[in-house]
Structure formats: structure tokens, C-alpha cells
Amino acid sequence: MKIVRIFAHRVELPLHEGSYKWSGGKSISVFDSTIVGVETDTGLIGYGEVCPLGPFYLPAYAEGVRAGLRELAPHLLGFDPRELAKINQRMDAALKGHPYVKSGIDIACWDLLGKATGLPVCVLMGGRFGETVRLYRAISQESPEEMAKKVAGYRAEGYTRFQLKVGGDPDVDIERIRAVRAMLKPSDRLVADANTGWTQHEAIRVVRAVRDIDVYIEQPCLSYEECLAVRRHTDHPFVLDENVDGLDMLLRAKADLAMDVVNLKISKLGGLTKTKQVRDLCVSMGIAMTLEDSWGGDVTTAAIAHLAHSTPEEFRFTSTDFNSYVTVSTADGAPKRSNGFMTAGTAPGLGIEPKTAVLGRRVVEVA
């Protein structure tokens, strides 16, 4: 089996809630997603997806995915997509850095491996643990009252994990945390995710002000050193996200006891292959994980589901179903939420079939 063509579609994904807001006044209403196809000489096609959270969240942007694919794709023609380590080595040799560009190709190659072997990706990634994957709901940054209202609505739909977007005015953020926690059950989990939005002194103010509240603190500051300082001033469970972008930072954070949970995003790490490496190391070291991506639709949600379902349940803090946030469906067979949970498909590969009418014309094609 050889790669004969790599192509991509651009798809806009509007949000059901109209907009999504987080720290620093950042917001987005329509996501710019790239659906990547890897075609082989056998006629099989694998699919992946890359959808940055705008150009101002991580070092990634939507048009950069497509530009990067045009640069990278010619170097992969003729290679066997089932040889995932070789594919990743070739991508790293051909394009230094830019892991988000490589992510869609790598996911598509996993999809192809599953289709070629007749197995779901989660089985190939280690096996299916448990019957379902627990989901969290991200709550866009609004007033404390509005955020509490949204949490109540999603809790009625079965969610028991909530990621509260904070990282704004510390006094308002304290109110946000208190307002939402007051309406949750003791067994529910609440994460206050600042997305690097606080300075160190602001973060320490917040964690001290909510010391009596059952809440996880996620990525309070921009730098690793600032986050570590905050970590050492609180006994709240601590989550790192933006700072952990590879094995080196994971090992450093583990040695420093800098976190209790780590957020692994597929495109931040460069695809399922490298995320699996980090995931397996986390399991070996006893670190729980949020398993997800920056954003996406049906294809990304399927990839998240297979990654999460192949992770032992005791290390699976939570995941998310991005396709339920957006108004456009790009593929049949993608996981659908049910009472705050989702399930990876049992069909070969990712178990999805893209909707060609929705994808439209190809904006990248290299053969």
C-alpha cells in the first residue's frame, strides 16, 4: 500500500451558542477546519482533521495547516501509510516543527491502518477500555450568573464534568467559580481553566480566595515557571495544558510535581502517534489525562474518542465531543454524546464516512 495523493477541504464550523469566549478577551464564532485525506494505490482513503482554536491560542492557524500540507505532502508520496513511525520520521525530516500541520496526516494514516486491518483505531492503539468515555463541557466566559445557568442546563443533559473559562478579572473569576460550584453535586468535577490568562499574583489571589472550594486549577499563567509557583501555593488539584507540548516538558513537569492532570491535545503534539507516546508514558507514571484536541468537528471527535477509549479508565480524567458544539456535521458515523458520555465506533479505522457534499471542493491536492 502506497500513498498516491494527499488532499484537503476547508470547512466552516459555526457554534450553536453563537460564540466561544476565553481569557484575554479572545473569542470565536466560526471555526476554520481542515479535513485531510490520504489516498492510497489500493483505493482506500483515510481522513484526519485539524482545527486550531483561532490563530491566538496555540502556535497554529488554519491557513497554516493548508500551506503546510502543500509543503509536506510531496515528501510522503510513495510511502506506506501503515508504517506510522516511518511516516512521522519522514514528516519531521521534511518539515521542522509545525506539529499541527502533521496531525491531520497522521490521523488519516491511523484511519487507513484500521481500514486495512479491519480494526477500529482504539483496538490498534491498545484496546477498548470500558463501555463509554466521560465528557466535560466547556463553559464560555460570561457573567457568573450566565455561566452558572449554562452549567445547570448542561448538567440536566447528563454532564458531570465542567471546564469553566476564567482567566479574566480575578474578582469576577472568584465569583464565577463560587457561583458554579454552589450548584453542583459533590461528585461533579469543576475545572477553572484560565488558559494562561492570569499573572502570577492574580492566580495566587484566586486560589487563596477559593481555597474552601472543590475545584481543579488549570494552566493559570503563561509560563511553566509561573504555573509551578502557583502550584506550590495551593493544594487544589492542578492541570497543565498549554505548556506541555512534548515528552520533554511532560518529564520536567513530572519531576517537579507540577501537576496532577495533564491536558493532551492531538494537534498540539503532532497527531495520534505522538499523543499515544505521551499518553502511554503518563499511564506508566500514574498521571491522569484530559484527552482532546484544540477544536474540530466529526472527524476530530472520532479521533478523540478512539484515543480516549484506548486509555485505561483510571487515567482518563475526561474528554470532549466537539461535534456537539457546532452546527455543521462533516461525517457520518462520528460519536454522538449521550447523557454526558460518548463511545468510539466499532467500524474499521475511525469509523467515519465524510459527507462529500458538505466538504465541497478540494483546496489542497498533491499527487
FENMO-V981990 format. One record per residue. N is the residue number from 1. RES is the residue in one letter. PSI is psi in whole degrees, -180 to 180 (999 if undefined). NEAR is the number of other ideal C-beta (glycine too) atoms within 8 Angstrom. D_CENTER is the distance of its C-alpha to the mean C-alpha in whole Angstrom. Layout:
((N	RES	PSI	NEAR	D_CENTER) (N	RES	PSI	NEAR	D_CENTER))
//
This chain:
((1	M	128	10	30) (2	K	148	9	29) (3	I	127	13	27) (4	V	-16	8	29) (5	R	140	11	27) (6	I	130	17	23) (7	F	170	11	23) (8	A	150	16	20) (9	H	146	12	20) (10	R	128	11	19) (11	V	133	13	18) (12	E	135	9	18) (13	L	92	16	16) (14	P	155	10	18) (15	L	142	14	17) (16	H	-41	8	19) (17	E	1	7	19) (18	G	-42	5	20) (19	S	162	9	18) (20	Y	123	11	16) (21	K	141	10	17) (22	W	-163	13	16) (23	S	154	14	18) (24	G	18	7	20) (25	G	12	5	21) (26	K	142	10	18) (27	S	160	8	18) (28	I	145	10	17) (29	S	-27	8	18) (30	V	124	8	17) (31	F	139	14	14) (32	D	104	11	15) (33	S	148	17	14) (34	T	119	16	15) (35	I	120	15	16) (36	V	134	16	17) (37	G	135	14	20) (38	V	115	17	21) (39	E	142	10	25) (40	T	169	14	27) (41	D	-6	6	31) (42	T	-7	6	31) (43	G	-13	5	30) (44	L	143	10	26) (45	I	132	9	23) (46	G	152	17	20) (47	Y	145	16	17) (48	G	176	19	13) (49	E	142	17	11) (50	V	125	15	10) (51	C	92	18	10) (52	P	153	17	10) (53	L	68	9	10) (54	G	179	8	14) (55	P	8	7	16) (56	F	19	4	16) (57	Y	-67	10	13) (58	L	170	10	12) (59	P	75	3	15) (60	A	148	13	14) (61	Y	155	8	15) (62	A	-47	12	15) (63	E	-25	7	19) (64	G	-31	12	18) (65	V	-50	16	16) (66	R	-42	13	19) (67	A	-41	8	22) (68	G	-37	13	20) (69	L	-39	17	20) (70	R	-34	9	24) (71	E	-40	10	25) (72	L	-39	14	23) (73	A	-42	12	24) (74	P	-26	7	27) (75	H	-9	10	27) (76	L	-11	14	25) (77	L	135	13	28) (78	G	-9	5	30) (79	F	154	11	28) (80	D	117	8	27) (81	P	-16	15	23) (82	R	-18	9	23) (83	E	79	8	24) (84	L	-39	12	20) (85	A	-40	7	22) (86	K	-41	9	24) (87	I	-45	15	22) (88	N	-38	14	20) (89	Q	-39	8	23) (90	R	-42	11	24) (91	M	-42	14	21) (92	D	-31	9	21) (93	A	-33	6	25) (94	A	-27	9	25) (95	L	111	12	22) (96	K	129	4	22) (97	G	-151	4	19) (98	H	54	9	16) (99	P	-33	13	14) (100	Y	-29	17	12) (101	V	-38	14	15) (102	K	-20	16	15) (103	S	-46	15	12) (104	G	-39	18	13) (105	I	-45	18	16) (106	D	-44	18	15) (107	I	-43	19	13) (108	A	-36	15	16) (109	C	-37	15	18) (110	W	-41	20	17) (111	D	-42	16	18) (112	L	-42	17	21) (113	L	-42	15	22) (114	G	-42	15	21) (115	K	-37	11	23) (116	A	-33	10	26) (117	T	-11	8	26) (118	G	21	6	26) (119	L	148	8	23) (120	P	152	15	20) (121	V	-38	18	17) (122	C	-34	14	16) (123	V	-42	9	20) (124	L	-27	11	20) (125	M	5	12	17) (126	G	-15	8	19) (127	G	162	7	20) (128	R	113	9	19) (129	F	121	9	19) (130	G	176	7	20) (131	E	-28	3	21) (132	T	169	8	18) (133	V	124	13	14) (134	R	138	11	14) (135	L	153	14	12) (136	Y	162	14	12) (137	R	125	11	13) (138	A	132	10	12) (139	I	111	14	15) (140	S	148	12	16) (141	Q	115	11	19) (142	E	-165	8	22) (143	S	157	6	25) (144	P	-42	11	25) (145	E	-42	7	27) (146	E	-39	8	25) (147	M	-39	16	22) (148	A	-39	12	24) (149	K	-43	8	25) (150	K	-40	11	22) (151	V	-42	15	21) (152	A	-41	9	24) (153	G	-44	8	23) (154	Y	-30	11	20) (155	R	-35	13	21) (156	A	-21	6	24) (157	E	-1	8	22) (158	G	-6	10	21) (159	Y	141	11	18) (160	T	4	10	19) (161	R	132	13	15) (162	F	134	16	15) (163	Q	105	11	13) (164	L	124	14	16) (165	K	109	13	16) (166	V	-143	15	18) (167	G	19	15	19) (168	G	-138	9	22) (169	D	123	5	26) (170	P	-40	11	26) (171	D	-41	6	29) (172	V	-38	10	27) (173	D	-38	15	24) (174	I	-43	11	26) (175	E	-41	9	27) (176	R	-48	13	24) (177	I	-45	16	23) (178	R	-41	11	27) (179	A	-42	12	27) (180	V	-45	16	24) (181	R	-33	11	24) (182	A	-24	7	28) (183	M	2	9	27) (184	L	159	11	25) (185	K	157	5	26) (186	P	-30	5	26) (187	S	-13	4	24) (188	D	152	10	21) (189	R	133	10	19) (190	L	129	13	18) (191	V	125	14	16) (192	A	103	15	17) (193	D	108	15	14) (194	A	-11	16	16) (195	N	45	14	14) (196	T	11	11	17) (197	G	-18	11	19) (198	W	150	15	22) (199	T	168	7	25) (200	Q	-43	10	26) (201	H	-35	6	29) (202	E	-43	9	27) (203	A	-42	15	24) (204	I	-37	12	27) (205	R	-46	9	29) (206	V	-49	17	26) (207	V	-32	14	25) (208	R	-37	9	29) (209	A	-23	8	30) (210	V	27	13	27) (211	R	-22	9	29) (212	D	1	3	30) (213	I	141	8	27) (214	D	96	5	24) (215	V	144	11	21) (216	Y	144	13	18) (217	I	124	16	18) (218	E	130	15	15) (219	Q	68	14	15) (220	P	-34	15	18) (221	C	170	13	19) (222	L	-46	5	19) (223	S	157	7	20) (224	Y	-42	11	20) (225	E	-40	6	23) (226	E	-44	13	23) (227	C	-41	15	21) (228	L	-39	10	23) (229	A	-42	10	26) (230	V	-44	15	24) (231	R	-40	11	23) (232	R	-5	6	27) (233	H	10	8	28) (234	T	153	12	26) (235	D	11	3	26) (236	H	146	10	23) (237	P	143	7	20) (238	F	136	14	18) (239	V	133	16	14) (240	L	144	16	13) (241	D	-82	13	10) (242	E	-33	10	11) (243	N	-22	11	14) (244	V	97	13	13) (245	D	18	8	12) (246	G	177	9	14) (247	L	-34	8	17) (248	D	-45	6	19) (249	M	-33	11	18) (250	L	-46	13	17) (251	L	-38	9	20) (252	R	-45	10	22) (253	A	-37	14	20) (254	K	-45	10	21) (255	A	-33	6	24) (256	D	0	7	24) (257	L	44	6	23) (258	A	-6	12	21) (259	M	160	12	18) (260	D	-27	8	18) (261	V	146	14	14) (262	V	141	15	12) (263	N	117	13	8) (264	L	118	15	7) (265	K	129	12	4) (266	I	-50	16	6) (267	S	-27	16	7) (268	K	-33	13	8) (269	L	-13	14	10) (270	G	13	13	11) (271	G	179	17	11) (272	L	-35	14	11) (273	T	-50	13	14) (274	K	-31	13	13) (275	T	-38	15	10) (276	K	-40	12	13) (277	Q	-48	9	16) (278	V	-43	13	14) (279	R	-47	13	13) (280	D	-36	9	17) (281	L	-40	11	18) (282	C	-42	15	16) (283	V	-44	11	18) (284	S	-33	6	21) (285	M	-2	7	21) (286	G	30	6	20) (287	I	126	12	17) (288	A	157	10	15) (289	M	145	14	11) (290	T	124	13	8) (291	L	115	13	6) (292	E	-156	11	3) (293	D	-178	13	1) (294	S	-47	13	4) (295	W	-176	11	6) (296	G	-173	15	8) (297	G	-134	19	11) (298	D	-41	12	13) (299	V	-45	18	12) (300	T	-44	16	8) (301	T	-39	15	9) (302	A	-43	17	11) (303	A	-43	17	9) (304	I	-45	16	7) (305	A	-42	17	10) (306	H	-39	17	12) (307	L	-47	17	10) (308	A	-42	12	11) (309	H	-23	13	14) (310	S	11	15	15) (311	T	131	14	15) (312	P	136	7	18) (313	E	-35	7	18) (314	E	-16	5	19) (315	F	5	12	16) (316	R	92	15	13) (317	F	-51	8	13) (318	T	172	11	11) (319	S	-175	16	8) (320	T	160	10	8) (321	D	81	14	9) (322	F	-27	15	9) (323	N	-17	14	12) (324	S	-11	8	14) (325	Y	-22	10	13) (326	V	162	12	15) (327	T	-10	6	19) (328	V	130	10	18) (329	S	128	10	18) (330	T	-10	15	18) (331	A	147	14	18) (332	D	151	7	20) (333	G	1	9	19) (334	A	153	15	16) (335	P	144	12	15) (336	K	139	8	16) (337	R	149	11	16) (338	S	110	9	19) (339	N	42	6	20) (340	G	15	11	17) (341	F	161	11	16) (342	M	170	14	15) (343	T	133	11	16) (344	A	143	17	15) (345	G	162	14	18) (346	T	-4	5	21) (347	A	161	7	22) (348	P	150	9	22) (349	G	-143	14	19) (350	L	-16	14	16) (351	G	22	13	19) (352	I	156	15	18) (353	E	109	6	21) (354	P	147	12	20) (355	K	102	10	22) (356	T	-34	5	24) (357	A	-31	5	26) (358	V	-37	10	23) (359	L	-33	10	22) (360	G	-155	7	25) (361	R	160	4	26) (362	R	132	7	25) (363	V	-14	7	24) (364	V	135	11	24) (365	E	118	8	26) (366	V	123	11	27) (367	A	999	6	30))
//
